[in-house]
Amino acid sequence: MATHNIGFIIEQALGHITHGKNLAQNIDLDPQIKSYWGYPQQPKDGLMALPGIRNWTLQAGMQSNQALRKMTKDSGGLDAIFFHTQVTAILAQGWLQRVPSIVSLDATPLQYDSLGEFYAHESGPSWLESFTFNKNKSCYQLAKKLVTWSDWAKQSLIKDYGINEQKIVTIPPGVNVAEWSAPATAENESSSVVKILFVGGDLKRKGGEDLIAAFKTLRDELTDQAIELHLVTRDQPEPVESMFVYNNMQPNSAELKALYHQANIFCLPTYGDCLPMVLSEAAAAELPIISTSVAAIPEIVKEGEGGLLVTPGSVTQLKDALKHLITHSSARKTMGTKALNITNQQFDAQKNALKLFNLLKETAGDK
């Protein structure tokens, strides 16, 4: 029987959407929690800017407050609140003061600033940046606990925002591993064609253009080996022989999983990312991964173990890494197995959701 009323406010952008779906899918594993859900949506058209408040921050705060009022009415009172990300909590700090809360984040604002050029994000004037910094810091201070997706983000909270390390818990999002494991009937290594899979909405930011360039060179070099490139993206690149583009794939869909299961290599040579959830999906499908040493990616792609890391923008390094895995099936198998083991241990969404639910119940008990 449920003993805790807990509200979940989940930002609806990028990989946060999938994270929210995974939490909702696993919430029934804890019968002690009665959950209430709110999903702040990013507007297609920006609101008129207000001094000191970015449009999405304002919109997320308005939606969060509205959702929490409804949750409170429906539940008779919330025992704890989970905010993901901090954007949803910055203008809901009254709730953090009244209800024990956890604020979850994949990266701090300062870390996003460091990746800004790849997210079409520009820093504002110094007074605005100072105001935003202080609002974020007060949000972190008011939260009972902070959950980060990575140690990379945790270190920024400690060093850049002065948050006590004891207040921070690292719980990656992960995937439901069993759902992504390749069935025994999957094509994979039984085919003579080596298939490379890329999954990234923004083709340029995710390094897809570099991957296409490397693939074209390899296709000409490896005349004795048939290779294919499969791109899941919202963009439409120029046609290339043996390249297949999928523009309408849905997260967690059977069709998307089938692409993972028929692939031999997963490649995401991204320029700007925090901890892409597609890497967990690829590892759960037992694929060797090629990615870049950006942000928290080395925490899931262990160099030389579950995959290979290259410098962002280096088509030569990317081509060499791909060539190694294309021409060495034993390396693909070994790295794929290690990638799966790492995901089972650290990035299983079900296990990590239970850790988060337990932390929320502890937080609710602190009120």
C-alpha positions in Angstrom: 0.0 0.0 0.0 1.3 3.5 -1.0 2.7 5.5 1.9 4.3 8.4 0.1 2.7 10.9 -2.3 5.5 12.0 -4.6 5.3 14.5 -7.5 7.5 14.1 -10.5 8.2 17.2 -12.7 10.1 16.1 -15.8 11.4 18.6 -18.4 10.3 17.6 -21.9 13.4 18.1 -24.0 16.0 15.9 -25.6 16.9 12.8 -23.6 14.9 14.0 -20.6 11.7 12.8 -22.3 13.0 9.2 -22.5 14.3 9.4 -18.9 10.8 10.4 -17.7 9.2 7.6 -19.6 11.7 5.1 -18.1 10.9 6.4 -14.6 7.1 6.2 -15.2 7.5 2.6 -16.6 9.4 1.5 -13.4 7.4 3.3 -10.8 5.1 0.3 -10.2 8.1 -1.6 -8.9 7.8 0.4 -5.6 4.3 -0.1 -4.2 5.0 2.4 -1.4 4.9 5.4 -3.8 1.8 7.0 -5.2 3.1 9.0 -8.1 1.8 12.2 -9.7 3.4 13.4 -13.0 3.9 16.8 -14.6 5.6 17.4 -17.9 6.7 21.0 -18.7 6.7 21.4 -22.5 9.1 23.6 -24.4 7.1 26.2 -26.4 7.5 26.2 -30.2 7.4 30.0 -30.2 9.3 31.8 -27.5 7.5 34.1 -25.0 8.4 37.8 -24.8 11.6 37.9 -22.8 11.5 39.3 -19.3 14.5 40.9 -17.7 16.8 38.3 -16.1 14.7 35.3 -17.0 15.3 33.1 -20.1 12.1 32.2 -22.0 12.2 28.5 -21.3 13.0 29.0 -17.6 9.9 31.2 -17.3 7.7 28.8 -19.2 9.0 25.8 -17.3 8.5 27.5 -13.9 4.9 28.5 -14.8 4.1 25.0 -15.9 5.8 23.4 -12.9 3.9 25.6 -10.4 0.6 24.8 -12.2 1.2 21.1 -12.2 2.3 21.0 -8.5 -0.9 22.9 -7.5 -2.9 20.2 -9.2 -0.9 17.4 -7.7 -1.3 18.8 -4.2 -5.1 19.0 -4.7 -5.3 15.5 -6.2 -3.1 13.9 -3.5 -4.2 15.8 -0.5 -0.6 16.8 0.0 2.8 15.8 -1.5 5.4 14.2 0.7 8.3 14.9 -1.7 8.9 16.3 -5.2 11.4 15.2 -7.9 12.4 18.0 -10.3 14.3 17.1 -13.5 16.1 19.2 -14.6 16.8 22.3 -12.5 15.2 24.4 -15.2 11.8 23.2 -13.9 12.7 24.2 -10.3 14.4 27.6 -10.6 11.0 29.5 -10.4 9.4 26.9 -8.2 11.6 27.5 -5.2 8.6 28.1 -2.9 7.8 24.4 -3.3 11.4 23.5 -2.4 11.0 25.5 0.8 7.6 23.8 1.7 8.1 20.2 0.4 11.2 18.1 0.7 12.6 17.9 -2.8 15.2 16.4 -5.0 16.6 18.4 -8.0 18.1 16.2 -10.7 20.4 17.3 -13.5 22.5 16.0 -16.4 24.7 19.1 -16.3 25.0 22.4 -14.5 24.3 25.6 -16.3 28.0 26.5 -16.4 28.7 23.2 -18.1 26.0 23.9 -20.6 27.7 27.3 -21.2 30.9 25.5 -21.9 29.1 23.5 -24.6 27.0 26.5 -25.7 28.1 26.8 -29.3 26.9 23.2 -29.9 23.5 23.9 -28.4 22.9 27.2 -30.1 23.2 28.8 -26.7 24.9 32.1 -26.1 25.8 33.6 -22.7 24.0 36.9 -21.9 25.3 40.1 -20.4 27.3 39.7 -17.1 24.4 41.0 -14.9 22.1 38.4 -16.4 24.6 35.6 -16.0 25.2 36.6 -12.4 21.5 36.7 -11.7 21.0 33.2 -13.3 23.9 31.8 -11.5 22.6 32.9 -8.1 19.1 31.6 -8.9 20.5 28.2 -9.8 22.7 28.2 -6.7 19.8 29.0 -4.4 17.8 26.2 -6.1 20.6 23.7 -5.3 20.9 24.9 -1.7 17.1 24.6 -1.1 16.9 21.1 -2.4 17.2 18.3 0.2 19.3 16.2 -2.2 20.8 16.7 -5.7 21.0 13.8 -8.2 23.4 14.0 -11.0 23.6 11.8 -14.1 27.4 11.7 -13.9 30.4 12.4 -11.7 31.3 15.1 -14.3 28.1 17.0 -13.3 28.7 16.3 -9.6 32.1 17.9 -9.7 30.7 21.1 -11.2 28.2 21.4 -8.4 31.0 21.0 -5.8 33.6 23.2 -7.5 31.5 25.8 -9.3 28.5 26.2 -7.0 30.0 25.3 -3.6 27.5 22.5 -2.9 28.5 20.0 -0.1 29.5 16.7 -1.6 27.4 14.8 0.9 24.3 16.3 -0.5 24.9 14.9 -4.0 24.1 11.4 -5.3 25.1 10.2 -8.7 22.4 8.1 -10.3 22.7 7.8 -14.2 19.5 7.4 -16.2 20.3 4.3 -18.1 17.9 2.0 -20.1 15.8 -1.0 -19.4 18.5 -3.4 -20.4 16.3 -6.5 -20.9 14.2 -4.6 -23.5 17.2 -3.6 -25.5 19.1 -6.9 -25.5 19.3 -8.4 -28.9 17.2 -11.5 -29.5 18.8 -14.8 -30.6 17.4 -14.3 -34.0 19.0 -10.9 -34.6 21.1 -10.6 -37.8 24.2 -8.9 -36.3 27.4 -10.9 -36.8 25.7 -13.6 -38.9 25.6 -11.2 -41.9 28.5 -10.5 -44.2 27.7 -6.8 -44.2 29.0 -4.7 -41.4 26.4 -2.2 -40.4 27.1 1.1 -38.6 24.3 2.8 -36.6 24.1 6.5 -35.7 21.2 7.9 -33.6 21.0 11.6 -33.2 18.4 14.2 -34.0 20.8 17.0 -34.8 23.1 15.5 -37.4 25.7 18.2 -37.3 26.0 18.6 -33.5 26.1 14.8 -33.0 28.9 14.4 -35.5 26.8 12.8 -38.2 28.4 14.8 -41.0 31.9 13.6 -39.9 30.6 10.1 -39.8 29.3 10.3 -43.4 32.7 11.7 -44.5 34.5 8.8 -42.8 32.1 6.3 -44.2 32.5 7.5 -47.8 36.3 7.1 -47.5 36.1 3.7 -45.9 33.6 2.5 -48.5 36.2 3.3 -51.2 39.1 1.8 -49.2 37.6 -1.4 -48.0 36.6 -2.8 -51.4 36.5 -6.4 -50.1 34.2 -5.6 -47.2 30.5 -4.6 -47.6 29.5 -1.8 -45.2 26.4 0.1 -44.6 25.6 3.3 -42.6 22.2 3.7 -40.9 21.3 7.1 -39.7 18.4 7.9 -37.3 18.0 11.6 -37.4 15.6 14.4 -38.1 17.8 15.8 -40.8 18.1 14.8 -44.4 21.7 14.5 -45.7 22.6 14.2 -49.3 22.2 10.6 -50.6 25.2 8.3 -50.4 25.5 4.8 -51.7 24.8 2.2 -49.0 23.6 4.8 -46.6 20.0 4.6 -45.1 18.3 7.5 -43.4 15.3 7.2 -40.9 13.5 10.4 -40.1 10.5 9.3 -38.1 11.8 6.8 -35.5 10.2 7.1 -32.0 12.2 6.6 -28.8 12.0 3.1 -27.4 10.0 1.8 -30.4 10.3 -1.7 -31.7 11.5 -0.3 -35.0 14.3 1.5 -33.4 15.3 -1.5 -31.3 15.4 -3.6 -34.5 18.0 -1.2 -36.0 20.2 -1.7 -33.0 19.8 -5.4 -33.1 20.9 -5.7 -36.8 23.8 -3.3 -36.3 27.5 -4.3 -35.7 28.9 -0.9 -34.5 27.3 2.1 -32.9 28.9 5.5 -33.7 28.1 8.9 -32.1 31.1 11.2 -32.8 29.3 14.1 -31.1 30.6 17.6 -30.6 28.4 18.6 -27.7 26.6 16.2 -25.3 26.4 15.6 -21.6 25.6 11.9 -21.3 23.6 10.7 -24.4 21.1 8.0 -23.5 21.6 6.4 -26.9 25.0 5.1 -25.7 23.3 3.1 -22.9 20.9 1.7 -25.5 23.7 0.7 -27.8 25.6 -1.0 -24.9 22.5 -2.8 -23.8 22.2 -4.1 -27.4 25.8 -5.4 -26.9 27.3 -3.1 -29.5 30.8 -1.8 -29.5 30.7 2.0 -29.4 32.7 4.8 -31.0 32.2 8.2 -29.5 34.1 11.3 -28.4 35.8 12.3 -25.1 33.2 15.0 -24.4 31.7 15.8 -21.0 30.6 12.6 -19.2 30.8 10.2 -22.2 34.0 8.6 -20.9 32.0 7.4 -17.9 30.0 5.1 -20.1 32.3 4.5 -23.0 35.4 3.1 -21.3 38.3 3.6 -23.8 39.5 0.2 -25.1 36.9 -1.7 -23.1 33.3 -1.0 -24.3 34.4 1.1 -27.2 36.8 3.7 -28.6 36.9 7.5 -28.1 38.1 9.9 -30.7 38.6 13.7 -30.7 35.5 15.6 -31.8 35.9 16.8 -35.4 38.7 14.4 -36.3 37.5 12.6 -39.3 40.8 10.8 -39.6 40.6 9.4 -36.0 37.0 8.5 -36.6 37.8 6.6 -39.9 40.7 4.7 -38.2 38.5 3.7 -35.3 35.7 2.5 -37.6 38.2 0.7 -39.8 39.6 -1.2 -36.8 36.2 -2.4 -35.7 35.0 -3.2 -39.3 38.0 -5.3 -40.0 38.3 -7.0 -36.6 35.1 -9.0 -35.7 36.7 -10.3 -32.6 37.3 -6.8 -31.3 33.6 -6.0 -32.0 32.5 -9.0 -30.0 34.8 -8.3 -27.0 34.0 -4.7 -26.8 30.3 -5.3 -27.2 30.3 -7.8 -24.3 32.2 -5.3 -22.1 29.8 -2.5 -23.0 26.9 -4.7 -21.9 28.6 -5.6 -18.7 29.3 -1.9 -17.9 25.6 -1.1 -18.6 24.3 -3.9 -16.4 26.4 -2.7 -13.5 26.0 1.1 -13.8 23.3 2.1 -16.3 20.4 -0.3 -15.8 17.3 2.0 -15.7 15.3 -0.4 -13.5 18.1 -0.7 -10.9 18.8 3.0 -10.9 15.1 3.9 -10.8 14.8 1.9 -7.6 17.8 3.7 -6.1 16.1 7.0 -7.0 12.7 5.9 -5.5 14.4 4.9 -2.3 16.2 8.2 -2.1 12.9 10.0 -2.6 11.3 8.0 0.2 14.2 8.9 2.5 13.8 12.6 1.5 10.1 12.4 2.2 10.9 11.1 5.7 13.0 14.2 6.4 10.1 16.7 6.3 
